[in-house]
Amino acid sequence: MARVELRHLSRRFSGVQALADVDLAVESGEFFTLLGPSGCGKTTLLRTVAGFVRQDAGEVWIGGRRVDDVPVWKRDIGLVFQDYAIFPHMSVGDNVAFGLANRRRPRQEAAERVARALELVRLPGLAARMPHQLSGGQQQRVGLARAIVIEPKVLLMDEPLSNLDAKLRIEMRDDIRDLQHALGITTLYVTHDQEEALVLSDRICVMQSGRVHQVGTPWEVYDRPATLFVASFVGAMNVIADVPVAPGGQVALGASPRALPALAGRDRVTLAIRLEDMAVAGPGAAASPDALVVEGAVEKVSFAGREAFYRLRLDSGAELAAHVHRPERRTLASPGARLALALPVARLHLFDPATGVRIDGAA
């Protein structure tokens, strides 16, 4: 195991800022995920740690050693790629043993380590098979076994599940997490899949345009997003932009104005709330001291038994979506009907309209 430190990394490609002063620390034994949309810089950051990309500025440290001038094969890292990257002309066993051969490990030791690695990835007894005889999930397990068999200090994984179908993705992500726990290996993982990041990670780094927006546990990133981008990217979030704020921090949506102390001295705010944090009521619902109540016309209701999804057009023109667990029959209004939504004040997220940064004192 080893701690990974990335100190003020910057990298530019053809005028595009791929990394902008990225400063991160991945603790020893931690499962740390880089999450963000395509082009946000997460793969560039991973490849910089690996040594495939050289940063324009900043430092990379692995296990207390600065490795900026250390070649890939001497950084003591294991790599798992999106496209498996296994050799089609080699057997499973030879693929897994490839890194050990380069390190000139004794034949008997190599055989024992290959067998153990295949056991760990649930491919025992398949050493003699060729890659074309394996499923996509099995080929990715071979790539994982090849990465861990060398017993690296750090494991780097670049969207390893993106080529698998939905069922295999869930199966493989559980196996990866179990394996990482068993080995206790420091892991830096890249994905654009929010659910994957939430399920797998000890901590998540959310990136956009080469910059870090937030680093935190899955709960922190989901429940207390640091910026409007994080709020919108991780999970489903309703956003009501540029809402006027009256003196004393009072916000009026519908007929239930509420004073929010965090907004004192501000004239505008962007409000956000998750779909599952709202309650559905009938039209003309009584105001609550703990919630903003808004009304509008139902545009769509999708009933799925234990849950229902609503889309509502507010009188202000804004659109809100709601996800209700075990909905009541009376709330399953038809399109065009009037309906009210209660937005609990304690579950509102407040953001500065100009910067998109979370306002202190928000839920």
C-alpha positions as CSV (number, residue, x, y, z in Angstrom):
1,M,0.0,0.0,0.0
2,A,1.1,3.6,-0.6
3,R,-0.2,7.1,-0.3
4,V,-0.5,9.0,-3.6
5,E,0.0,12.8,-3.6
6,L,-0.8,15.0,-6.5
7,R,0.6,18.5,-5.9
8,H,-0.7,21.4,-8.0
9,L,-0.8,19.4,-11.3
10,S,-1.4,21.3,-14.5
11,R,-1.5,20.1,-18.1
12,R,-2.5,21.8,-21.3
13,F,-3.2,20.1,-24.7
14,S,-3.4,22.3,-27.8
15,G,-4.8,25.3,-25.9
16,V,-7.2,23.2,-23.8
17,Q,-6.6,23.2,-20.0
18,A,-6.8,19.4,-19.2
19,L,-5.7,19.8,-15.6
20,A,-5.8,23.1,-13.7
21,D,-3.8,23.2,-10.4
22,V,-5.1,19.8,-9.2
23,D,-4.1,19.2,-5.6
24,L,-5.1,15.8,-4.1
25,A,-4.1,13.1,-1.6
26,V,-5.2,9.5,-1.8
27,E,-4.6,7.7,1.4
28,S,-2.9,4.4,1.7
29,G,-5.4,1.5,1.1
30,E,-8.2,3.9,0.0
31,F,-10.5,3.4,-2.9
32,F,-10.5,6.8,-4.5
33,T,-12.7,7.6,-7.5
34,L,-12.3,10.4,-10.1
35,L,-15.8,11.2,-11.4
36,G,-16.9,13.5,-14.1
37,P,-18.2,13.9,-17.6
38,S,-16.2,13.1,-20.7
39,G,-13.4,15.6,-21.2
40,C,-13.3,16.7,-17.6
41,G,-9.6,15.6,-17.1
42,K,-10.0,12.5,-15.0
43,T,-8.3,10.1,-17.5
44,T,-5.5,12.6,-18.1
45,L,-5.0,12.8,-14.3
46,L,-4.9,9.0,-14.1
47,R,-2.4,8.7,-17.0
48,T,-0.3,11.4,-15.3
49,V,-0.1,9.3,-12.2
50,A,0.8,6.3,-14.3
51,G,3.5,8.1,-16.2
52,F,1.9,8.0,-19.7
53,V,1.4,11.8,-19.6
54,R,3.9,14.3,-18.3
55,Q,2.4,17.3,-16.5
56,D,3.4,20.9,-17.4
57,A,3.6,21.8,-13.7
58,G,3.3,20.1,-10.3
59,E,4.5,16.9,-8.7
60,V,3.4,13.3,-8.4
61,W,4.4,11.4,-5.3
62,I,3.8,7.6,-4.7
63,G,4.7,6.1,-1.4
64,G,6.6,9.1,-0.2
65,R,8.8,9.1,-3.4
66,R,8.5,11.8,-6.1
67,V,8.1,9.9,-9.4
68,D,7.9,12.7,-12.1
69,D,11.1,11.3,-13.8
70,V,10.4,7.6,-13.1
71,P,9.2,5.6,-16.1
72,V,5.9,3.7,-16.1
73,W,7.4,0.3,-15.4
74,K,9.3,1.5,-12.4
75,R,6.4,3.3,-10.6
76,D,5.2,0.0,-8.9
77,I,1.6,0.4,-10.2
78,G,-1.0,-2.0,-11.6
79,L,-3.1,-0.9,-14.6
80,V,-6.6,-2.0,-15.6
81,F,-7.8,-0.6,-18.9
82,Q,-11.3,0.0,-20.4
83,D,-10.6,-2.3,-23.4
84,Y,-9.1,-5.2,-21.4
85,A,-5.7,-4.9,-23.2
86,I,-4.9,-8.6,-22.9
87,F,-2.8,-10.3,-25.6
88,P,-5.0,-12.4,-27.9
89,H,-2.1,-14.8,-28.8
90,M,-1.3,-15.6,-25.2
91,S,-3.2,-18.0,-22.8
92,V,-4.9,-16.6,-19.7
93,G,-2.1,-17.8,-17.6
94,D,0.6,-16.2,-19.8
95,N,-1.3,-13.0,-19.9
96,V,-1.5,-12.8,-16.1
97,A,2.2,-13.8,-15.7
98,F,3.4,-11.2,-18.2
99,G,4.4,-8.6,-15.6
100,L,6.1,-11.3,-13.5
101,A,8.2,-12.4,-16.5
102,N,9.3,-8.8,-17.0
103,R,10.3,-8.7,-13.4
104,R,12.2,-12.0,-13.8
105,R,10.4,-13.8,-11.0
106,P,11.3,-17.5,-10.5
107,R,9.0,-19.9,-12.5
108,Q,7.6,-21.6,-9.5
109,E,6.8,-18.4,-7.7
110,A,5.2,-17.0,-10.8
111,A,3.0,-20.0,-11.2
112,E,1.8,-19.8,-7.6
113,R,1.1,-16.1,-7.9
114,V,-0.8,-16.5,-11.1
115,A,-2.9,-19.3,-9.6
116,R,-3.7,-17.1,-6.6
117,A,-4.5,-14.1,-8.7
118,L,-6.9,-16.2,-10.8
119,E,-8.6,-17.5,-7.6
120,L,-9.0,-13.9,-6.4
121,V,-10.8,-12.8,-9.6
122,R,-12.9,-16.0,-9.7
123,L,-11.2,-17.6,-12.7
124,P,-9.7,-20.7,-11.1
125,G,-8.6,-23.4,-13.6
126,L,-8.8,-21.2,-16.7
127,A,-5.1,-20.6,-17.1
128,A,-4.8,-22.7,-20.2
129,R,-7.7,-20.9,-22.1
130,M,-7.3,-18.4,-24.8
131,P,-8.8,-14.9,-24.6
132,H,-11.3,-15.6,-27.5
133,Q,-12.8,-18.4,-25.4
134,L,-13.8,-16.0,-22.6
135,S,-16.7,-13.7,-22.2
136,G,-16.2,-9.9,-21.9
137,G,-16.5,-10.1,-18.1
138,Q,-14.0,-12.9,-17.9
139,Q,-11.5,-11.0,-20.1
140,Q,-11.8,-8.0,-17.8
141,R,-11.1,-10.3,-14.8
142,V,-7.9,-11.4,-16.6
143,G,-6.9,-7.8,-17.0
144,L,-7.5,-7.3,-13.2
145,A,-5.6,-10.5,-12.3
146,R,-2.6,-9.3,-14.4
147,A,-2.7,-6.0,-12.6
148,I,-2.7,-7.4,-9.1
149,V,-0.4,-10.4,-9.6
150,I,2.7,-8.1,-9.5
151,E,1.5,-6.9,-6.0
152,P,1.7,-3.2,-6.9
153,K,1.6,-0.4,-4.4
154,V,-1.1,1.4,-6.3
155,L,-3.9,0.1,-8.6
156,L,-5.1,2.4,-11.4
157,M,-8.3,1.6,-13.2
158,D,-9.6,3.5,-16.2
159,E,-13.3,3.0,-16.7
160,P,-12.8,-0.8,-16.6
161,L,-16.6,-1.7,-16.7
162,S,-17.7,0.6,-19.5
163,N,-17.6,-2.2,-22.1
164,L,-19.8,-4.6,-20.1
165,D,-23.5,-5.0,-20.1
166,A,-25.6,-3.7,-17.2
167,K,-25.8,-7.0,-15.3
168,L,-22.0,-7.7,-15.7
169,R,-21.2,-4.2,-14.6
170,I,-23.0,-4.7,-11.3
171,E,-21.4,-8.1,-10.8
172,M,-17.9,-6.8,-11.6
173,R,-18.1,-3.7,-9.5
174,D,-19.0,-5.8,-6.4
175,D,-16.1,-8.1,-7.1
176,I,-13.7,-5.2,-7.6
177,R,-14.8,-3.7,-4.3
178,D,-14.5,-7.0,-2.4
179,L,-11.1,-7.6,-4.0
180,Q,-9.8,-4.2,-3.1
181,H,-11.0,-4.7,0.5
182,A,-9.3,-8.1,0.7
183,L,-6.0,-6.8,-0.7
184,G,-6.1,-3.4,1.0
185,I,-4.5,-1.9,-2.1
186,T,-4.5,1.9,-2.8
187,T,-6.8,2.3,-5.8
188,L,-7.4,5.2,-8.1
189,Y,-10.5,4.6,-10.2
190,V,-11.9,6.6,-13.1
191,T,-15.5,6.6,-14.1
192,H,-18.3,8.8,-15.5
193,D,-21.0,6.6,-13.9
194,Q,-22.3,8.2,-10.7
195,E,-23.9,5.1,-9.2
196,E,-20.7,3.2,-9.8
197,A,-18.7,5.9,-8.0
198,L,-21.1,6.0,-5.0
199,V,-21.2,2.2,-4.6
200,L,-17.4,1.6,-4.9
201,S,-15.7,4.6,-3.3
202,D,-14.3,5.5,0.0
203,R,-14.0,9.0,-1.3
204,I,-14.9,10.7,-4.6
205,C,-13.3,13.5,-6.5
206,V,-15.8,15.3,-8.8
207,M,-14.1,17.1,-11.7
208,Q,-15.1,19.4,-14.5
209,S,-13.0,21.2,-17.1
210,G,-9.7,20.0,-15.5
211,R,-10.7,21.4,-12.1
212,V,-11.7,19.7,-8.8
213,H,-15.1,20.7,-7.6
214,Q,-15.4,18.5,-4.5
215,V,-13.7,15.7,-2.7
216,G,-15.6,13.8,-0.1
217,T,-17.3,10.6,0.9
218,P,-20.1,9.3,-1.3
219,W,-22.6,10.6,1.4
220,E,-21.0,14.1,1.5
221,V,-20.9,14.4,-2.3
222,Y,-24.5,13.3,-2.7
223,D,-26.0,15.0,0.4
224,R,-23.9,18.2,0.6
225,P,-22.8,19.1,-2.9
226,A,-20.2,21.8,-2.8
227,T,-21.2,23.4,-6.1
228,L,-24.2,23.5,-8.4
229,F,-22.3,21.4,-10.9
230,V,-21.8,18.6,-8.4
231,A,-25.4,18.8,-7.3
232,S,-26.6,18.5,-10.9
233,F,-24.1,15.8,-12.0
234,V,-24.4,13.4,-9.0
235,G,-27.9,12.1,-8.8
236,A,-31.1,13.7,-10.0
237,M,-31.7,17.3,-8.8
238,N,-34.3,19.9,-9.5
239,V,-32.8,23.3,-10.0
240,I,-34.7,26.6,-9.8
241,A,-32.3,29.3,-11.0
242,D,-32.0,32.9,-10.1
243,V,-34.8,33.1,-7.5
244,P,-35.4,36.6,-6.0
245,V,-34.6,37.1,-2.3
246,A,-36.5,39.7,-0.3
247,P,-35.0,41.6,2.6
248,G,-34.3,39.4,5.6
249,G,-33.5,36.4,3.3
250,Q,-37.1,35.7,2.5
251,V,-37.8,33.5,-0.5
252,A,-41.2,33.2,-2.1
253,L,-42.2,30.3,-4.3
254,G,-45.9,29.9,-4.8
255,A,-47.9,31.1,-1.8
256,S,-45.6,30.1,1.0
257,P,-42.7,32.6,1.5
258,R,-40.0,31.5,3.9
259,A,-37.1,33.4,5.5
260,L,-33.9,31.5,5.1
261,P,-31.2,33.0,7.4
262,A,-28.4,31.9,5.1
263,L,-29.7,34.3,2.4
264,A,-29.7,37.4,4.5
265,G,-28.1,40.2,2.5
266,R,-28.5,38.5,-0.8
267,D,-30.8,39.5,-3.6
268,R,-30.8,36.3,-5.7
269,V,-30.3,32.6,-5.1
270,T,-30.4,29.3,-7.0
271,L,-32.4,26.6,-5.2
272,A,-32.0,22.9,-5.7
273,I,-33.7,19.9,-4.2
274,R,-33.5,16.2,-4.9
275,L,-36.4,14.4,-6.5
276,E,-36.9,12.1,-3.5
277,D,-36.9,14.9,-1.0
278,M,-40.3,16.4,-2.0
279,A,-43.8,15.4,-1.0
280,V,-46.8,15.4,-3.2
281,A,-50.1,16.9,-1.9
282,G,-53.4,18.0,-3.4
283,P,-54.0,21.5,-4.8
284,G,-54.6,24.2,-2.2
285,A,-52.4,22.3,0.4
286,A,-51.9,24.2,3.6
287,A,-48.7,26.0,4.1
288,S,-46.2,24.4,6.4
289,P,-43.6,26.2,8.6
290,D,-41.0,23.6,7.5
291,A,-41.5,23.7,3.7
292,L,-42.0,25.8,0.7
293,V,-45.3,24.7,-1.0
294,V,-45.5,25.2,-4.8
295,E,-48.4,24.5,-7.2
296,G,-48.5,23.8,-10.9
297,A,-50.0,21.7,-13.6
298,V,-49.1,18.0,-14.0
299,E,-47.4,17.3,-17.2
300,K,-46.7,13.6,-16.7
301,V,-47.1,10.9,-14.1
302,S,-45.4,7.5,-14.4
303,F,-46.7,5.0,-11.9
304,A,-44.4,2.0,-11.3
305,G,-46.1,0.2,-8.4
306,R,-44.1,1.0,-5.3
307,E,-43.0,4.4,-6.7
308,A,-44.2,7.1,-9.0
309,F,-42.5,9.9,-11.1
310,Y,-44.1,13.2,-11.5
311,R,-43.3,16.2,-13.8
312,L,-44.9,19.4,-12.8
313,R,-45.0,22.8,-14.6
314,L,-45.0,25.6,-11.9
315,D,-47.0,28.7,-12.3
316,S,-43.7,30.6,-12.6
317,G,-42.8,28.5,-15.6
318,A,-40.2,26.4,-13.8
319,E,-40.4,22.6,-14.2
320,L,-39.9,20.3,-11.2
321,A,-39.7,16.5,-11.1
322,A,-40.6,14.4,-8.1
323,H,-39.9,10.8,-7.1
324,V,-42.4,9.4,-4.6
325,H,-42.1,6.1,-2.8
326,R,-45.4,4.3,-2.3
327,P,-47.6,7.1,-3.7
328,E,-51.2,7.5,-2.6
329,R,-54.0,7.0,-5.1
330,R,-55.3,10.5,-4.5
331,T,-52.0,12.0,-5.7
332,L,-51.9,10.2,-9.0
333,A,-53.3,13.1,-10.9
334,S,-53.9,13.1,-14.6
335,P,-51.9,15.4,-17.0
336,G,-53.3,18.9,-16.8
337,A,-54.5,18.6,-13.2
338,R,-53.4,20.9,-10.5
339,L,-51.0,19.5,-7.9
340,A,-48.9,20.8,-5.0
341,L,-45.4,19.9,-4.0
342,A,-43.9,20.5,-0.6
343,L,-40.2,21.3,-0.6
344,P,-38.8,20.8,2.9
345,V,-36.6,23.7,3.9
346,A,-34.2,21.3,5.6
347,R,-33.6,19.6,2.3
348,L,-33.1,22.7,0.1
349,H,-29.6,23.3,-1.3
350,L,-28.7,26.9,-1.9
351,F,-26.1,28.1,-4.4
352,D,-24.7,31.5,-5.4
353,P,-26.2,32.2,-8.9
354,A,-22.9,33.9,-10.1
355,T,-20.4,31.3,-8.9
356,G,-22.4,28.1,-8.4
357,V,-20.8,27.7,-5.0
358,R,-22.8,26.3,-2.1
359,I,-24.0,28.9,0.3
360,D,-23.0,28.3,3.9
361,G,-25.9,27.4,6.1
362,A,-27.6,25.4,3.4
363,A,-29.1,22.0,4.3
